[in-house]
Amino acid sequence: MQEAMQKFGRFLSAMVMPNIGAFIAWGFITALFIPAGWIPNEGLAELVGPMAKWLLPLLIGFTGGEVVYGHRGGVVGAIATAGIIVGTDIPMFMGAMIMGPIGGVAIKKFDEAAQDSIPGGFEMLVNNFSAGILGGVLACAAYSFVGPIVSSITDGLASAVGAIVSAGLLPLVSILVEPAKILFLNNAINHGVFTPLGMQQAQEVGKSVFFMIESNPGPGLGVLLAYSLFGVGNARGSAPGAVIIHFFGGIHEIYFPYVLMKPALILAVMAGGITGVFTLTLLNGGLVAPAAPGSFIAIMAMTAPGAYFANVAAVAAAAGVSFAVSSIFIKATAAADAEKEDALEAAQANMKAMKAASKGQSGEKQVAGKDIKFIAYACDAGMGSSALGAAALRKKLQKDGYKNITVKNFAIGNIPKDAQIVVSHEKLAERAAADSPQAEHIWVKDFTNNNVYDIISERLKGGGVEAPADDGSADDAGGTALKEGVLLKENVKVGLKSVSKEEAIKAAGELLFKSGYVEKPYIEGMLARERDISTYIGQGIAIPHGENAVKQHVIKTGLVVMQYPQGVKFSDENTAHLIVGIAGKGDDHLAIIANLATITMEYSEEDLQKAYTTKDPQVLFDMFTKG
């Protein structure tokens, strides 16, 4: 049960924490420009409502879908969230946390079911329409069903609060008020329940404790102070700024995400709220009118004569109890939070090792040889250099009998969280470390000409893992048959005159475009990829392909092979004679990558020279398609 709650908390954190900056921006604007703010401004105050109603829920909905299924899941999650926003009058943060992940799960399940049924060339059409149609259906469902359910929950909480007050159990009202606040129902409870009761009591005795039940900043202050002292990563770094907005600006919503990402802290604010209300009743505190916003300054301004000590004591006591309880939970999970939730700090730690990294060096973490099960190769687009490196390492491991180790390629940003070792180019080290802080990182200068296999092999032997006897099932033959239509014979060009690197890459891109594999912007993405990291892979071969930013311009998987007998200079040391332009969609291009791995690893110099100079396109076509 505890583990399930921790996972749930981490999932909520993954939705909320990336958007803390937006909450802080909204908090500053609210505290500054609303009529009761520090510098009231009628025009700028118009930002407050749309940001609370639309911007923040949409960001949460998008992030919730993205956590489940990347950018595509985020888009569908945001569409679904829009439906619940329109269907209610209150800020729909709770609804966004429901509809965002639902959208991600829905589109993920659709893609898994349809991936083998989409005709070649229709992938982009199906992807766009499926996301739009599914998102639209979910938005309608959210409007019609989920919105009314959340509204009913709001009404039920308000009624329950009223019942507790009527029963004379005033301190216990915080058991409902504080969780309701965390779900962004604070305004409904404050103005719908406590303000009418407070106005009646103030007319009778000159002050009312009801005005301070919801507006007391103490419980939230305790949580934020605990994060400031004992939290980790972004949560700790942003908490001090949130303290100012919450305590002096009166924008309580700023601390809600900090509780949502660690649900056990609801106990802390409940305890703080109970303590604050008990202190108020014990010392006879209260306000003469509502404190809006609920800042310490507004509370002091609305304090009844003779009640200053009681009100300050109520705020201090609530903050102290909330801080004490919050500290216990935050310190108890600090180590897990640092490892699982704060990629930035983990990346900074890994960067210390990266600075000293040279060819094939690894980071400070090490996976024991006996534990190696999953190795990921990562590059910007995840379809060219990393695929080639993964294929080469996989072939070497299989050839030596290590068939139970998974080696796959991924784009940075999509590295699985269970990857144990991540191999990436040294220029991409910081991004790779931030994307997978849990893994050991090996940084290389060349995806194919490196000593990664030596590192892994030594680790396996050092861990007591011996290569099993060869049963003949390993892929010793090397190549793999290429799917029909990925490489056309007319797209194998031989005997081309030497040109500059940029001209050769552009020519490959133009041929991909003319053959219907890519849209025009993909060509610029190929040039940008080369400017970032060279696509020369050794053995006289280069594999230019687009960077991650232009993957949406791939219509279908396609390859072109261009032979330059005199070579194309990719650097002072490297000359390419074969330029293989790649447009990869899905896994259709991986067979060519496997064949390239075979060529770079196993072809003799005589075989390569024949490939560089043959005047028969069929020779190259067979080399790349038949394995």
C-alpha positions as CSV (number, residue, x, y, z in Angstrom):
1,M,0.0,0.0,0.0
2,Q,2.8,2.4,0.9
3,E,4.7,1.6,-2.3
4,A,1.5,2.2,-4.3
5,M,1.0,5.6,-2.6
6,Q,4.6,6.5,-3.3
7,K,4.2,5.7,-7.0
8,F,1.0,7.7,-7.1
9,G,2.7,10.6,-5.5
10,R,5.6,10.4,-8.0
11,F,3.1,10.3,-10.9
12,L,1.3,13.4,-9.5
13,S,4.7,15.1,-9.1
14,A,5.6,14.3,-12.7
15,M,2.5,16.1,-13.8
16,V,2.8,19.1,-11.5
17,M,6.5,19.8,-10.9
18,P,7.4,20.7,-14.6
19,N,4.8,23.4,-14.4
20,I,5.8,25.0,-11.1
21,G,7.1,28.0,-13.1
22,A,3.6,28.7,-14.5
23,F,2.1,28.5,-11.0
24,I,4.7,31.0,-9.7
25,A,4.0,33.3,-12.7
26,W,0.3,33.2,-12.0
27,G,0.9,33.7,-8.3
28,F,3.0,36.9,-8.9
29,I,0.4,38.3,-11.3
30,T,-2.4,37.6,-8.9
31,A,-0.6,39.0,-5.9
32,L,0.4,42.2,-7.7
33,F,-2.5,43.2,-9.9
34,I,-5.9,42.1,-8.4
35,P,-7.9,44.8,-6.7
36,A,-6.6,43.8,-3.3
37,G,-3.1,43.2,-4.6
38,W,0.1,45.1,-4.0
39,I,-0.2,47.3,-7.1
40,P,-3.7,46.9,-8.5
41,N,-4.0,47.1,-12.2
42,E,-7.4,46.5,-13.8
43,G,-6.0,45.5,-17.2
44,L,-3.2,43.2,-16.0
45,A,-5.6,41.6,-13.5
46,E,-7.5,40.3,-16.5
47,L,-4.7,37.7,-16.9
48,V,-5.6,36.0,-13.6
49,G,-8.9,34.3,-14.5
50,P,-7.8,32.8,-17.9
51,M,-4.5,31.6,-16.5
52,A,-6.2,29.8,-13.6
53,K,-9.1,28.5,-15.7
54,W,-7.2,27.6,-18.9
55,L,-3.4,27.8,-18.8
56,L,-2.7,25.9,-15.7
57,P,-5.1,23.0,-16.2
58,L,-4.1,22.6,-19.9
59,L,-0.4,22.5,-18.8
60,I,-1.2,19.8,-16.2
61,G,-3.3,17.9,-18.7
62,F,-0.6,18.0,-21.4
63,T,2.1,16.9,-18.9
64,G,-0.1,14.1,-17.6
65,G,-0.6,12.7,-21.1
66,E,3.1,13.3,-21.9
67,V,4.2,11.3,-18.9
68,V,2.2,8.3,-20.2
69,Y,3.0,8.5,-23.9
70,G,5.3,11.3,-24.8
71,H,4.4,14.4,-26.9
72,R,1.6,12.5,-28.7
73,G,0.0,11.5,-25.4
74,G,0.4,15.1,-24.2
75,V,-1.5,16.5,-27.1
76,V,-4.5,14.2,-26.6
77,G,-4.4,14.8,-22.9
78,A,-4.6,18.5,-23.5
79,I,-7.5,18.2,-25.9
80,A,-9.4,16.0,-23.3
81,T,-8.7,18.5,-20.6
82,A,-10.2,21.3,-22.6
83,G,-13.5,19.5,-22.4
84,I,-13.6,19.4,-18.7
85,I,-12.5,23.1,-18.4
86,V,-15.5,24.2,-20.6
87,G,-17.9,22.0,-18.6
88,T,-17.3,23.7,-15.2
89,D,-17.0,27.1,-13.6
90,I,-14.2,26.4,-11.2
91,P,-10.5,25.9,-12.0
92,M,-10.3,22.3,-13.1
93,F,-7.0,21.1,-11.8
94,M,-8.4,17.9,-10.4
95,G,-10.1,17.2,-13.7
96,A,-6.8,17.9,-15.6
97,M,-5.1,15.3,-13.5
98,I,-7.8,12.8,-14.5
99,M,-8.2,13.6,-18.2
100,G,-4.5,14.2,-19.1
101,P,-3.3,10.7,-18.2
102,I,-6.6,9.2,-19.7
103,G,-5.8,10.9,-23.0
104,G,-2.2,9.5,-22.9
105,V,-3.4,6.0,-22.2
106,A,-6.1,6.1,-24.8
107,I,-3.8,7.1,-27.7
108,K,-1.1,4.7,-26.5
109,K,-3.5,1.8,-26.7
110,F,-4.8,2.9,-30.1
111,D,-1.2,3.1,-31.5
112,E,-0.3,-0.3,-30.1
113,A,-3.4,-1.9,-31.6
114,A,-3.0,-0.2,-35.0
115,Q,0.7,-0.2,-35.6
116,D,0.7,-3.3,-37.7
117,S,-2.4,-2.4,-39.7
118,I,-1.5,1.0,-41.2
119,P,-0.6,0.8,-45.0
120,G,2.7,2.1,-46.0
121,G,2.6,5.9,-46.7
122,F,-0.5,6.5,-44.6
123,E,1.3,6.6,-41.2
124,M,1.2,10.4,-40.9
125,L,-2.5,10.6,-42.0
126,V,-3.5,8.0,-39.5
127,N,-1.5,9.5,-36.7
128,N,-2.9,13.0,-37.1
129,F,-6.5,11.9,-37.5
130,S,-6.4,9.3,-34.7
131,A,-5.1,11.9,-32.2
132,G,-7.7,14.4,-33.3
133,I,-10.7,12.1,-33.3
134,L,-9.8,10.4,-30.1
135,G,-9.0,13.7,-28.4
136,G,-12.3,15.1,-29.5
137,V,-14.3,12.1,-28.2
138,L,-12.5,12.4,-24.8
139,A,-13.2,16.1,-24.6
140,C,-16.9,15.5,-25.2
141,A,-16.9,12.8,-22.5
142,A,-15.1,15.1,-20.1
143,Y,-17.6,17.9,-20.7
144,S,-20.6,15.6,-20.3
145,F,-19.6,13.2,-17.5
146,V,-16.3,14.0,-15.7
147,G,-17.1,17.7,-15.2
148,P,-20.4,17.1,-13.5
149,I,-18.9,14.5,-11.2
150,V,-16.1,16.9,-10.1
151,S,-18.8,19.6,-9.5
152,S,-20.8,17.2,-7.4
153,I,-17.7,16.5,-5.3
154,T,-17.3,20.2,-4.7
155,D,-20.9,20.6,-3.6
156,G,-20.6,17.6,-1.3
157,L,-17.5,18.9,0.4
158,A,-19.2,22.3,1.0
159,S,-22.2,20.5,2.6
160,A,-19.9,18.3,4.8
161,V,-18.1,21.4,6.0
162,G,-21.4,23.0,6.9
163,A,-22.5,19.9,8.8
164,I,-19.3,19.9,10.9
165,V,-19.7,23.5,11.8
166,S,-23.3,23.0,12.8
167,A,-22.2,20.1,15.1
168,G,-19.9,22.4,17.0
169,L,-16.7,20.6,16.0
170,L,-15.0,23.6,14.6
171,P,-11.3,22.5,14.7
172,L,-12.2,19.3,13.0
173,V,-13.5,21.2,10.0
174,S,-9.9,21.4,8.7
175,I,-10.0,17.7,8.0
176,L,-12.2,18.5,5.1
177,V,-11.1,22.1,4.4
178,E,-7.4,21.4,3.8
179,P,-7.9,18.5,1.3
180,A,-10.6,20.6,-0.5
181,K,-8.1,23.5,-0.8
182,I,-5.5,21.2,-2.3
183,L,-8.0,20.3,-5.0
184,F,-8.4,24.1,-5.7
185,L,-11.8,24.3,-4.2
186,N,-10.7,26.9,-1.6
187,N,-12.6,29.8,-3.0
188,A,-15.8,27.9,-3.2
189,I,-15.6,26.8,0.4
190,N,-14.3,30.2,1.7
191,H,-16.9,32.4,-0.1
192,G,-19.7,29.8,-0.2
193,V,-19.6,28.6,3.4
194,F,-17.3,30.6,5.7
195,T,-17.9,34.2,4.5
196,P,-21.7,34.1,5.1
197,L,-21.2,32.5,8.6
198,G,-18.5,35.0,9.4
199,M,-20.6,38.0,8.4
200,Q,-23.4,36.9,10.7
201,Q,-21.0,36.3,13.6
202,A,-19.2,39.6,13.1
203,Q,-22.4,41.5,13.2
204,E,-23.2,39.9,16.6
205,V,-19.8,40.0,18.3
206,G,-17.6,42.3,16.2
207,K,-15.3,39.5,14.9
208,S,-15.4,36.0,13.6
209,V,-13.1,33.0,13.6
210,F,-14.7,31.8,10.3
211,F,-12.8,34.4,8.4
212,M,-9.5,32.7,9.3
213,I,-10.3,29.0,8.8
214,E,-9.5,28.9,5.1
215,S,-7.4,32.1,4.9
216,N,-4.8,31.1,7.6
217,P,-1.5,30.9,5.7
218,G,0.1,28.8,8.4
219,P,-0.5,25.3,7.1
220,G,0.9,26.1,3.7
221,L,3.8,28.0,5.1
222,G,4.9,25.0,7.1
223,V,5.0,22.8,4.0
224,L,7.0,25.3,2.0
225,L,9.5,25.9,4.8
226,A,10.0,22.1,5.1
227,Y,10.7,21.9,1.4
228,S,13.1,24.8,1.6
229,L,15.1,23.1,4.3
230,F,14.8,19.4,3.6
231,G,13.6,19.1,0.0
232,V,15.7,18.2,-3.0
233,G,16.2,19.6,-6.6
234,N,13.6,21.9,-8.2
235,A,11.2,21.5,-5.3
236,R,13.7,22.9,-2.8
237,G,14.9,25.6,-5.1
238,S,11.5,27.0,-5.9
239,A,10.0,26.7,-2.4
240,P,11.5,30.0,-1.0
241,G,10.0,32.0,-3.8
242,A,6.7,30.3,-3.2
243,V,6.9,31.2,0.5
244,I,6.9,34.9,-0.4
245,I,4.0,34.6,-2.8
246,H,2.0,32.5,-0.3
247,F,2.6,34.3,3.0
248,F,2.8,37.9,1.9
249,G,0.8,37.7,-1.3
250,G,-1.9,35.5,0.0
251,I,-2.0,33.2,-3.0
252,H,-2.5,29.9,-1.3
253,E,-2.7,28.0,-4.5
254,I,1.1,28.3,-4.9
255,Y,1.7,25.6,-2.3
256,F,-0.9,23.1,-3.6
257,P,1.4,21.5,-6.1
258,Y,4.0,20.8,-3.4
259,V,1.4,18.8,-1.5
260,L,0.1,17.1,-4.6
261,M,3.5,15.7,-5.5
262,K,3.8,14.1,-2.1
263,P,0.2,13.2,-1.0
264,A,1.2,12.2,2.5
265,L,1.7,15.9,3.2
266,I,-2.1,16.3,3.3
267,L,-1.8,15.1,6.9
268,A,0.6,17.9,7.6
269,V,-1.8,20.7,6.4
270,M,-4.7,19.0,8.1
271,A,-2.8,18.9,11.4
272,G,-1.7,22.5,10.9
273,G,-5.3,23.6,10.1
274,I,-6.7,21.9,13.2
275,T,-4.0,23.5,15.4
276,G,-4.7,26.9,13.9
277,V,-8.5,26.8,14.4
278,F,-8.1,25.4,18.0
279,T,-5.7,28.2,18.8
280,L,-8.1,30.8,17.5
281,T,-11.0,29.4,19.6
282,L,-8.8,29.0,22.7
283,L,-7.4,32.6,22.6
284,N,-10.6,34.2,21.2
285,G,-9.1,35.4,17.9
286,G,-10.9,36.4,14.8
287,L,-11.2,39.0,11.9
288,V,-13.7,41.8,11.4
289,A,-14.1,40.9,7.7
290,P,-12.8,38.4,5.1
291,A,-9.0,38.6,4.4
292,A,-8.7,38.7,0.6
293,P,-6.3,37.6,-0.5
294,G,-5.3,35.4,2.5
295,S,-2.0,36.9,3.2
296,F,-0.5,37.7,6.6
297,I,-0.7,41.4,5.8
298,A,-4.4,41.2,5.0
299,I,-5.0,39.2,8.1
300,M,-3.3,41.8,10.3
301,A,-5.3,44.5,8.5
302,M,-8.6,42.7,9.2
303,T,-7.7,41.7,12.8
304,A,-10.2,42.8,15.5
305,P,-9.0,45.1,18.3
306,G,-7.5,42.9,21.1
307,A,-7.1,39.8,18.8
308,Y,-3.6,40.5,17.4
309,F,-1.9,38.0,19.7
310,A,-4.5,35.3,19.1
311,N,-4.3,35.6,15.3
312,V,-0.5,35.7,15.2
313,A,-0.4,32.7,17.5
314,A,-2.9,30.8,15.3
315,V,-0.7,31.4,12.2
316,A,2.5,30.5,14.0
317,A,1.0,27.4,15.6
318,A,-0.4,26.2,12.4
319,A,2.9,26.8,10.6
320,G,4.9,25.0,13.3
321,V,2.8,21.9,13.4
322,S,2.6,21.7,9.6
323,F,6.3,22.2,9.3
324,A,7.1,19.5,11.9
325,V,4.9,16.9,10.2
326,S,6.0,17.8,6.7
327,S,9.7,17.6,7.7
328,I,9.2,14.0,8.8
329,F,7.7,12.9,5.4
330,I,10.1,15.0,3.3
331,K,13.3,13.8,5.1
332,A,12.1,10.2,5.0
333,T,11.8,10.2,1.2
334,A,14.6,12.7,0.3
335,A,17.0,10.0,-1.0
336,A,14.3,8.5,-3.3
337,D,13.2,11.9,-4.5
338,A,16.8,12.8,-5.4
339,E,17.2,9.7,-7.5
340,K,13.8,9.4,-9.2
341,E,12.4,12.9,-9.4
342,D,15.2,15.4,-9.8
343,A,16.8,14.8,-13.2
344,L,18.5,18.2,-13.1
345,E,20.6,17.5,-10.0
346,A,21.5,14.0,-11.2
347,A,22.6,15.5,-14.6
348,Q,24.8,18.0,-12.8
349,A,26.4,15.2,-10.8
350,N,27.0,13.2,-13.9
351,M,28.5,16.2,-15.6
352,K,31.5,16.1,-13.2
353,A,32.4,12.7,-14.7
354,M,31.6,13.9,-18.2
355,K,34.2,16.6,-18.1
356,A,36.9,14.1,-17.6
357,A,35.4,11.7,-20.2
358,S,37.4,10.7,-23.2
359,K,36.7,8.1,-25.8
360,G,34.7,5.2,-24.3
361,Q,35.0,6.5,-20.7
362,S,32.0,5.9,-18.5
363,G,30.4,7.9,-15.8
364,E,30.8,7.3,-12.0
365,K,27.9,4.8,-11.7
366,Q,28.7,1.3,-12.7
367,V,26.4,-1.6,-13.3
368,A,27.7,-5.0,-12.1
369,G,28.3,-7.4,-15.0
370,K,25.9,-10.0,-13.6
371,D,23.2,-7.3,-13.5
372,I,23.5,-6.0,-17.1
373,K,20.2,-6.7,-18.9
374,F,19.3,-3.5,-20.9
375,I,21.7,-1.2,-22.8
376,A,20.4,1.9,-24.6
377,Y,22.1,3.8,-27.4
378,A,20.9,7.4,-27.6
379,C,21.2,10.1,-30.2
380,D,19.2,13.2,-31.1
381,A,16.8,11.5,-33.5
382,G,17.2,7.9,-32.4
383,M,17.2,6.5,-35.9
384,G,20.7,6.7,-37.4
385,S,23.9,6.8,-35.4
386,S,22.4,5.3,-32.3
387,A,20.7,2.5,-34.3
388,L,24.0,1.7,-35.9
389,G,25.9,1.7,-32.7
390,A,23.2,-0.5,-31.0
391,A,23.3,-2.9,-34.0
392,A,27.0,-3.2,-33.8
393,L,27.1,-3.9,-30.1
394,R,24.2,-6.3,-30.3
395,K,25.9,-8.3,-33.0
396,K,29.1,-8.6,-31.1
397,L,27.3,-9.7,-27.9
398,Q,25.2,-12.2,-29.8
399,K,28.2,-13.5,-31.6
400,D,30.0,-14.1,-28.3
401,G,26.9,-15.9,-26.9
402,Y,25.4,-13.1,-24.7
403,K,21.8,-13.3,-26.1
404,N,19.9,-12.2,-23.0
405,I,21.2,-8.6,-23.0
406,T,18.8,-6.2,-24.7
407,V,20.5,-3.5,-26.8
408,K,18.2,-0.9,-28.4
409,N,18.4,2.6,-29.8
410,F,16.3,5.6,-28.7
411,A,16.0,9.4,-29.2
412,I,17.1,11.5,-26.2
413,G,13.9,12.3,-24.5
414,N,12.6,8.8,-24.9
415,I,15.2,6.7,-23.1
416,P,13.3,4.1,-21.0
417,K,13.6,4.5,-17.2
418,D,14.7,0.9,-16.8
419,A,17.8,1.4,-19.1
420,Q,20.9,0.4,-17.0
421,I,23.6,1.6,-19.3
422,V,23.2,4.5,-21.8
423,V,25.7,5.1,-24.6
424,S,25.6,8.5,-26.2
425,H,27.9,10.9,-28.1
426,E,30.0,13.1,-25.8
427,K,28.4,16.2,-27.3
428,L,25.0,14.9,-26.1
429,A,26.2,13.8,-22.7
430,E,24.4,16.5,-20.6
431,R,21.0,15.8,-22.3
432,A,21.4,12.1,-22.1
433,A,22.3,12.3,-18.4
434,A,19.3,14.5,-17.6
435,D,17.0,12.1,-19.5
436,S,18.1,9.0,-17.7
437,P,19.8,9.9,-14.3
438,Q,19.2,6.3,-13.1
439,A,21.6,4.8,-15.6
440,E,25.4,4.4,-16.0
441,H,26.5,6.6,-18.9
442,I,29.2,5.8,-21.4
443,W,30.2,8.7,-23.7
444,V,31.9,8.1,-27.1
445,K,33.3,10.2,-29.9
446,D,32.2,7.7,-32.5
447,F,29.2,5.4,-32.3
448,T,30.9,2.5,-34.2
449,N,34.6,3.0,-33.6
450,N,34.8,2.8,-29.8
451,N,35.6,0.5,-27.0
452,V,32.1,0.1,-25.6
453,Y,32.1,-3.6,-26.2
454,D,35.4,-4.0,-24.4
455,I,33.9,-2.1,-21.4
456,I,30.8,-4.3,-21.3
457,S,32.8,-7.5,-22.0
458,E,35.2,-6.8,-19.1
459,R,32.2,-6.0,-16.8
460,L,30.5,-9.3,-17.7
461,K,33.6,-11.3,-17.1
462,G,34.4,-9.4,-13.9
463,G,30.8,-10.1,-12.7
464,G,31.3,-13.8,-13.2
465,V,29.2,-14.0,-16.3
466,E,30.7,-16.4,-18.9
467,A,29.6,-16.4,-22.5
468,P,27.5,-19.6,-23.1
469,A,28.5,-22.1,-25.6
470,D,27.5,-21.1,-29.2
471,D,24.4,-23.1,-30.2
472,G,24.5,-21.7,-33.7
473,S,21.4,-19.5,-33.3
474,A,23.3,-16.2,-33.1
475,D,23.1,-13.8,-36.0
476,D,26.6,-14.6,-37.2
477,A,25.7,-14.2,-40.8
478,G,25.4,-10.5,-40.2
479,G,22.8,-8.9,-42.5
480,T,19.0,-8.8,-42.5
481,A,16.7,-8.7,-45.5
482,L,15.4,-5.1,-46.0
483,K,11.7,-4.5,-46.2
484,E,10.6,-4.0,-49.8
485,G,10.3,-0.4,-50.9
486,V,12.6,1.1,-48.3
487,L,15.5,1.2,-50.8
488,L,14.7,1.4,-54.5
489,K,17.2,0.4,-57.2
490,E,16.9,3.7,-58.9
491,N,17.9,5.4,-55.6
492,V,21.3,3.8,-55.7
493,K,23.6,6.3,-57.5
494,V,27.2,5.4,-58.5
495,G,30.1,7.3,-60.0
496,L,29.2,10.7,-58.6
497,K,31.7,13.5,-58.8
498,S,33.1,14.8,-55.5
499,V,31.4,17.7,-53.9
500,S,31.4,19.4,-50.5
501,K,29.9,17.6,-47.5
502,E,27.0,20.0,-47.5
503,E,26.2,19.5,-51.1
504,A,26.4,15.7,-50.8
505,I,24.0,15.7,-47.8
506,K,21.6,18.1,-49.6
507,A,21.7,15.8,-52.7
508,A,20.8,12.8,-50.6
509,G,17.9,14.8,-49.0
510,E,16.6,15.9,-52.4
511,L,16.5,12.3,-53.6
512,L,14.6,11.3,-50.4
513,F,12.2,14.2,-51.1
514,K,11.7,13.4,-54.8
515,S,11.1,9.7,-53.9
516,G,8.2,10.7,-51.6
517,Y,9.9,9.6,-48.4
518,V,10.2,13.0,-46.7
519,E,8.8,16.6,-46.9
520,K,11.1,19.4,-47.9
521,P,12.0,20.7,-44.4
522,Y,13.6,17.4,-43.6
523,I,16.6,18.4,-45.8
524,E,17.4,21.3,-43.6
525,G,17.1,19.0,-40.6
526,M,19.8,16.7,-42.2
527,L,22.2,19.7,-42.6
528,A,21.4,20.8,-39.0
529,R,22.2,17.3,-37.7
530,E,25.5,17.3,-39.5
531,R,26.4,20.7,-38.0
532,D,25.7,19.4,-34.6
533,I,27.3,16.0,-34.7
534,S,29.0,14.3,-37.7
535,T,27.2,11.4,-39.3
536,Y,30.4,9.9,-40.6
537,I,30.6,6.4,-39.1
538,G,33.9,5.1,-40.3
539,Q,35.0,2.7,-43.0
540,G,34.3,5.4,-45.7
541,I,30.6,5.5,-44.9
542,A,28.4,8.4,-43.7
543,I,24.7,8.2,-42.8
544,P,23.2,11.7,-43.0
545,H,19.7,11.9,-41.4
546,G,17.4,14.5,-39.9
547,E,17.6,15.8,-36.4
548,N,14.8,15.0,-33.9
549,A,13.1,18.3,-34.6
550,V,12.2,17.3,-38.2
551,K,11.0,13.7,-37.6
552,Q,7.4,14.8,-38.2
553,H,8.4,15.5,-41.8
554,V,9.2,11.8,-42.5
555,I,6.4,10.4,-44.6
556,K,7.6,6.9,-44.7
557,T,10.9,5.0,-44.2
558,G,13.3,5.4,-47.1
559,L,17.0,5.2,-48.0
560,V,19.2,6.4,-50.7
561,V,22.7,5.3,-51.4
562,M,25.2,7.6,-53.2
563,Q,28.7,6.5,-54.2
564,Y,31.5,9.0,-54.6
565,P,34.6,7.1,-55.8
566,Q,36.9,10.1,-55.2
567,G,35.3,10.7,-51.8
568,V,33.6,13.5,-49.9
569,K,35.5,15.2,-47.1
570,F,33.6,15.1,-43.9
571,S,36.7,16.3,-41.9
572,D,40.4,16.5,-42.4
573,E,40.8,12.9,-41.3
574,N,37.5,11.4,-42.7
575,T,36.5,10.8,-46.3
576,A,33.2,9.2,-47.2
577,H,32.8,7.2,-50.4
578,L,29.3,5.9,-49.6
579,I,26.7,8.3,-48.4
580,V,23.5,6.6,-47.1
581,G,20.6,9.0,-46.6
582,I,18.1,7.8,-44.0
583,A,14.5,8.8,-43.3
584,G,13.3,6.4,-40.6
585,K,9.8,5.9,-39.5
586,G,9.1,3.2,-36.9
587,D,11.5,0.2,-37.2
588,D,11.5,-0.3,-41.0
589,H,15.0,1.1,-41.4
590,L,16.6,-1.0,-38.8
591,A,17.5,-3.8,-41.2
592,I,19.7,-1.4,-43.2
593,I,21.3,-0.4,-39.9
594,A,22.1,-4.0,-39.1
595,N,23.7,-4.4,-42.6
596,L,25.7,-1.2,-42.1
597,A,27.0,-2.6,-38.8
598,T,28.1,-5.8,-40.6
599,I,29.8,-3.7,-43.3
600,T,31.7,-1.6,-40.8
601,M,32.7,-4.5,-38.7
602,E,33.3,-7.4,-41.0
603,Y,34.0,-6.3,-44.6
604,S,37.6,-6.6,-45.8
605,E,39.4,-3.6,-47.2
606,E,39.1,-5.3,-50.6
607,D,35.3,-5.6,-50.3
608,L,35.0,-2.0,-49.3
609,Q,37.1,-0.8,-52.1
610,K,34.9,-2.7,-54.5
611,A,31.9,-1.0,-53.0
612,Y,33.5,2.4,-53.4
613,T,34.4,2.0,-57.1
614,T,31.9,-0.4,-58.6
615,K,30.0,1.0,-61.6
616,D,27.1,-1.5,-61.2
617,P,24.3,-0.2,-58.9
618,Q,23.1,-3.8,-58.4
619,V,26.2,-4.5,-56.3
620,L,25.4,-1.8,-53.8
621,F,21.7,-2.6,-53.9
622,D,22.4,-6.2,-53.0
623,M,24.8,-5.2,-50.3
624,F,22.3,-3.1,-48.5
625,T,19.1,-5.0,-49.1
626,K,20.0,-8.7,-49.0
627,G,22.4,-8.6,-46.0
